[in-house]
Amino acid sequence: MRTLAMVLAMAFVAAGFSSARAEVKAEVVEYRHGDAVLEGYLAYDAAFAGKRPGVLVVHEWMGHNPYVRKRAEQLARLGYVAFALDMYGKGVRAKDAKEAAALAGKFKADRPLMRARAGAGLDVLRKQARVDPFRLAAIGYCFGGTTALELARSGADLVSVVSFHGGLDTPTPADARNIRGKVLALHGGDDPNVPPKQVDAFQEEMRKGGVDWQFVSYGGAVHRFTNPDAGSDNSKGAAYNERADRRSWEAMKSFFAETLK
């Protein structure tokens, strides 16, 4: 008689998963967008057989750093191929908020550039041998959430998009009609950087664009609620919130289970 363990193991093999322990591999990938030399980070589970969905990960305004790489590795453990792109350029990292504002501001003021730079990262992900090019998603944090949404508004071939405490504004709300996939916005209910007026405008944009969208607001959470480096003082406008971090990650997992199945 087959044991339950044997049945489950056979089910995993039939589904294309290896029954071996996850074997996350990661590598730095140098690529270009025009004259800009960029350096991204690719993570995947080498124990997984066959093609699988790819997830593009867009960093916060400080730049491509260990935090965004950690998120890519977490996604790899879930069975996705994750590529943490680089918006600013190889070795370009903000040393403080002033530099971060200047670096991010360049792209916020030039949304076509933001979309194109993010699109270059998506091209790298799409071309990976382990990736199913018909099952692509993008997630982003803060500035990265804004970027992921703008990439979707450009008409990129994304099945799903997730913004974690990202800016929701855009100078071209009519472009929501170009969004091909589903959208999930995960928001800090007390985020001073994304006030209710901006939230309302975003939701109206999604409605008018005919987008399949969801919006989740976490009470007591402010900006950067997923990043422990943000500290714990809500009065500063940006702070880590363990519950919102955990709940938003679970919301993303559920969303991907539906959209990337």
Backbone torsions as a table, in degrees:
resi	resn	phi	psi	omega
1	MET	NA	136.3	179.4
2	ARG	-73.8	136.1	175.7
3	THR	-81.8	163.4	177.9
4	LEU	-59.7	-39.4	179.8
5	ALA	-61.1	-41.3	179.2
6	MET	-64.0	-41.9	-179.4
7	VAL	-63.3	-44.2	179.7
8	LEU	-64.6	-40.4	179.0
9	ALA	-62.3	-42.1	178.8
10	MET	-64.8	-36.7	179.3
11	ALA	-64.8	-41.8	178.7
12	PHE	-62.8	-42.8	179.6
13	VAL	-64.1	-43.3	179.6
14	ALA	-62.5	-32.0	-179.4
15	ALA	-81.0	-4.3	178.0
16	GLY	94.7	7.7	178.1
17	PHE	-95.7	146.5	172.9
18	SER	-81.8	140.1	177.7
19	SER	-80.3	-5.6	178.6
20	ALA	-71.2	162.9	178.7
21	ARG	-65.2	145.1	-179.3
22	ALA	-53.6	137.3	-178.8
23	GLU	-127.6	82.4	-175.6
24	VAL	-74.6	125.1	176.0
25	LYS	-113.2	149.6	179.1
26	ALA	-143.2	149.0	178.8
27	GLU	-150.6	147.9	176.4
28	VAL	-83.3	134.2	-177.9
29	VAL	-121.7	119.3	175.7
30	GLU	-91.4	134.1	179.6
31	TYR	-149.1	178.2	-175.3
32	ARG	-131.5	154.1	167.0
33	HIS	-135.9	103.4	-173.1
34	GLY	63.6	-126.5	179.4
35	ASP	-88.2	-5.8	-177.0
36	ALA	-82.6	128.0	173.9
37	VAL	-93.2	125.6	-174.1
38	LEU	-120.7	158.0	-178.1
39	GLU	-137.0	105.9	-179.8
40	GLY	-102.3	-176.2	-174.3
41	TYR	-139.0	117.5	-177.5
42	LEU	-103.1	131.4	178.5
43	ALA	-132.8	141.0	-178.9
44	TYR	-159.2	162.7	178.1
45	ASP	-96.3	110.6	-177.3
46	ALA	-70.2	-14.4	179.6
47	ALA	-84.0	-6.0	-178.2
48	PHE	-89.6	128.7	-179.3
49	ALA	-94.8	140.2	175.1
50	GLY	88.4	177.0	179.5
51	LYS	-76.5	152.9	-178.4
52	ARG	-146.5	167.7	179.7
53	PRO	-62.9	150.3	177.3
54	GLY	-110.8	139.8	179.9
55	VAL	-123.7	121.9	175.1
56	LEU	-85.8	134.6	-177.9
57	VAL	-119.9	124.6	-177.2
58	VAL	-110.8	129.0	-173.7
59	HIS	-73.8	168.9	174.7
60	GLU	-73.1	-179.1	-174.6
61	TRP	-70.0	-14.4	178.0
62	MET	-72.8	-18.3	178.6
63	GLY	111.9	-179.4	-179.5
64	HIS	-68.6	114.8	-172.8
65	ASN	-142.3	-178.8	-179.1
66	PRO	-57.4	-30.7	-179.1
67	TYR	-62.3	-47.1	-177.6
68	VAL	-69.6	-30.3	176.5
69	ARG	-68.6	-37.7	177.1
70	LYS	-62.0	-40.2	178.4
71	ARG	-65.2	-38.1	177.4
72	ALA	-62.3	-41.6	179.2
73	GLU	-66.3	-37.5	176.9
74	GLN	-62.2	-41.3	178.3
75	LEU	-65.5	-37.5	178.2
76	ALA	-61.9	-38.3	178.8
77	ARG	-66.2	-22.7	176.8
78	LEU	-83.8	-4.2	178.1
79	GLY	103.6	4.5	179.1
80	TYR	-96.3	157.2	166.4
81	VAL	-92.3	122.1	-176.1
82	ALA	-115.2	137.3	176.6
83	PHE	-126.7	112.5	176.3
84	ALA	-85.6	108.9	-175.1
85	LEU	-79.3	178.2	-179.9
86	ASP	-128.7	113.9	-179.4
87	MET	-85.4	-29.1	-168.9
88	TYR	-94.5	-31.6	-176.8
89	GLY	128.2	152.6	-177.9
90	LYS	-55.1	121.7	178.0
91	GLY	79.1	-0.8	-179.0
92	VAL	-89.5	109.8	-179.4
93	ARG	-134.6	142.5	178.5
94	ALA	-78.3	135.5	178.5
95	LYS	-90.1	-16.6	178.7
96	ASP	-157.7	178.0	-176.9
97	ALA	-62.6	-34.1	179.6
98	LYS	-63.2	-46.0	177.9
99	GLU	-66.4	-39.3	179.5
100	ALA	-61.3	-42.0	179.6
101	ALA	-62.4	-38.4	179.6
102	ALA	-69.2	-43.1	-179.1
103	LEU	-66.1	-48.5	-180.0
104	ALA	-67.8	-36.1	-178.0
105	GLY	-60.6	-32.5	177.9
106	LYS	-57.7	-39.9	-178.0
107	PHE	-84.6	-34.3	177.8
108	LYS	-64.6	-31.2	179.2
109	ALA	-82.9	-13.0	-178.0
110	ASP	-134.4	81.0	-175.7
111	ARG	-64.8	-34.9	174.4
112	PRO	-59.0	-38.6	176.9
113	LEU	-66.6	-42.8	177.8
114	MET	-57.1	-46.6	-179.3
115	ARG	-64.8	-43.0	-177.4
116	ALA	-67.4	-41.9	-179.6
117	ARG	-64.6	-42.3	176.7
118	ALA	-66.0	-36.6	178.4
119	GLY	-62.7	-32.4	177.1
120	ALA	-64.0	-38.4	176.6
121	GLY	-67.6	-39.4	178.4
122	LEU	-63.1	-36.8	177.8
123	ASP	-61.9	-40.1	177.9
124	VAL	-61.6	-45.6	-180.0
125	LEU	-62.9	-46.2	-176.7
126	ARG	-58.6	-33.8	-174.9
127	LYS	-83.9	-3.5	179.7
128	GLN	-68.5	136.1	-175.2
129	ALA	-60.4	-28.8	-177.5
130	ARG	-84.5	-5.7	-172.6
131	VAL	-97.0	135.9	170.4
132	ASP	-82.5	109.6	-174.7
133	PRO	-67.3	-8.9	178.9
134	PHE	-96.5	1.1	178.1
135	ARG	-131.7	79.0	-179.0
136	LEU	-116.7	141.5	178.5
137	ALA	-135.2	165.5	175.6
138	ALA	-139.0	138.4	172.5
139	ILE	-128.1	157.6	178.7
140	GLY	-157.0	155.2	-177.4
141	TYR	-116.6	125.9	179.7
142	CYS	55.0	-114.6	174.2
143	PHE	-52.4	-36.1	178.6
144	GLY	-66.9	-33.1	176.5
145	GLY	-66.2	-42.5	174.9
146	THR	-58.0	-44.3	-178.5
147	THR	-65.0	-43.5	179.9
148	ALA	-61.5	-40.0	178.5
149	LEU	-67.8	-39.7	178.2
150	GLU	-65.9	-36.8	176.4
151	LEU	-61.1	-41.7	177.3
152	ALA	-64.0	-41.7	179.7
153	ARG	-64.7	-21.3	179.1
154	SER	-74.9	-11.3	-177.7
155	GLY	94.0	13.8	179.3
156	ALA	-59.2	151.0	-175.4
157	ASP	-80.9	68.3	179.6
158	LEU	-106.6	131.6	177.5
159	VAL	-77.6	-34.3	-179.2
160	SER	-152.3	152.1	-177.4
161	VAL	-137.8	134.6	179.3
162	VAL	-128.0	127.9	174.9
163	SER	-109.5	123.0	173.4
164	PHE	-100.9	116.8	-178.9
165	HIS	39.6	43.8	179.9
166	GLY	-92.3	158.9	171.3
167	GLY	-67.8	138.4	-173.3
168	LEU	-105.7	-6.0	-174.6
169	ASP	-77.7	157.7	175.0
170	THR	-154.9	145.6	177.1
171	PRO	-76.9	-9.9	-176.6
172	THR	-130.3	68.5	-177.4
173	PRO	-61.0	-24.7	178.7
174	ALA	-64.2	-18.7	-180.0
175	ASP	-70.7	-6.0	176.0
176	ALA	-59.0	-25.1	179.1
177	ARG	-66.7	-15.6	178.7
178	ASN	-84.1	-11.6	-176.3
179	ILE	-67.0	124.2	-176.6
180	ARG	-91.3	-30.5	-174.5
181	GLY	-107.9	-167.3	-179.8
182	LYS	-92.3	152.0	-174.7
183	VAL	-124.4	134.7	174.6
184	LEU	-127.1	119.1	177.6
185	ALA	-108.6	122.2	-178.2
186	LEU	-110.4	114.8	-162.8
187	HIS	-125.1	141.7	171.8
188	GLY	-78.7	120.6	-174.9
189	GLY	-60.2	-22.3	-179.9
190	ASP	-114.8	24.5	-177.5
191	ASP	-70.7	113.2	-178.7
192	PRO	-74.1	-17.3	-179.6
193	ASN	-82.2	-17.3	178.5
194	VAL	-129.7	79.3	-174.2
195	PRO	-70.8	166.8	-178.2
196	PRO	-53.3	-35.8	179.5
197	LYS	-60.3	-40.6	178.6
198	GLN	-69.7	-37.8	176.8
199	VAL	-61.6	-45.9	-180.0
200	ASP	-61.5	-42.5	-179.7
201	ALA	-64.5	-39.4	178.8
202	PHE	-63.7	-45.7	-178.5
203	GLN	-64.8	-38.7	176.6
204	GLU	-65.6	-39.2	176.7
205	GLU	-59.3	-45.5	-179.8
206	MET	-62.8	-41.7	179.5
207	ARG	-63.2	-49.3	-178.1
208	LYS	-65.2	-29.8	179.9
209	GLY	-81.6	-5.4	-179.8
210	GLY	68.8	30.2	-176.4
211	VAL	-83.9	145.0	170.7
212	ASP	-84.6	101.5	-171.1
213	TRP	-130.0	155.7	173.6
214	GLN	-133.7	147.8	178.4
215	PHE	-135.3	124.0	-179.9
216	VAL	-121.3	126.6	-179.8
217	SER	-113.2	127.6	-176.8
218	TYR	-101.5	114.7	-179.0
219	GLY	-61.8	138.9	178.1
220	GLY	80.5	-0.3	-178.9
221	ALA	-101.7	141.7	177.4
222	VAL	-114.8	-160.1	-178.0
223	HIS	-66.0	150.8	177.4
224	ARG	60.8	31.8	-174.1
225	PHE	-65.9	-10.5	179.2
226	THR	-94.5	-6.6	-171.6
227	ASN	-110.2	113.6	179.6
228	PRO	-58.5	-25.2	-179.8
229	ASP	-67.6	-11.7	-178.7
230	ALA	-78.0	-7.1	-178.9
231	GLY	81.2	-163.9	-174.3
232	SER	-130.2	11.5	-177.0
233	ASP	-98.2	100.2	-179.0
234	ASN	-60.5	-25.9	-176.9
235	SER	-65.0	-17.9	178.4
236	LYS	-81.7	-6.9	177.9
237	GLY	89.6	-15.6	177.7
238	ALA	-138.9	125.0	-177.7
239	ALA	-162.5	150.3	178.0
240	TYR	-74.7	143.0	176.6
241	ASN	-136.5	105.9	-173.7
242	GLU	-57.6	-42.2	-178.1
243	ARG	-66.7	-44.6	179.7
244	ALA	-66.5	-36.5	176.4
245	ASP	-60.8	-51.5	-177.9
246	ARG	-64.1	-45.3	-177.7
247	ARG	-67.0	-38.6	-179.2
248	SER	-68.6	-37.3	177.5
249	TRP	-64.5	-41.1	177.2
250	GLU	-65.2	-36.7	177.7
251	ALA	-63.6	-41.6	177.1
252	MET	-62.6	-43.3	-179.5
253	LYS	-61.0	-42.9	179.0
254	SER	-65.2	-42.2	179.0
255	PHE	-61.3	-45.2	178.7
256	PHE	-68.1	-34.5	177.7
257	ALA	-59.9	-33.5	178.4
258	GLU	-80.7	-46.7	-169.6
259	THR	-87.6	-27.1	-177.1
260	LEU	-107.1	13.0	-176.3
261	LYS	-61.4	NA	NA
